[in-house]
């Protein structure tokens, strides 16, 4: 692997570690599935799309957010190993714990707590807790 490729991989992993910690700082506990999907969408929003929705949207926010996965299946597949690796890194560094398909924050990150999500994303995180993992995955598949 070239040195440049290694550097890019480190940057991607670092980005996902930060996003996962920010997610858990907003929620303290999420399922692995929801964490993976939301981390991917948040990376896309923050680094490519900017904000698609504002805080005025209050109904079906999770479904609206998942709709941004449309046409992103190949890119999602490429990013999936990095998201899983970032969760593993956070677990190995004892910042999170993974049990029974749930990720729970153990150490709140000082840097992550300073970076909050938009009101819309905070609403998505809160509303996603009302979805079972099966329902959430069904909506993900419907969107991609």
Order of alpha helices (4+ residues) and beta strands (2+ residues): alpha-beta-alpha-alpha-alpha-beta-beta-alpha-alpha-alpha
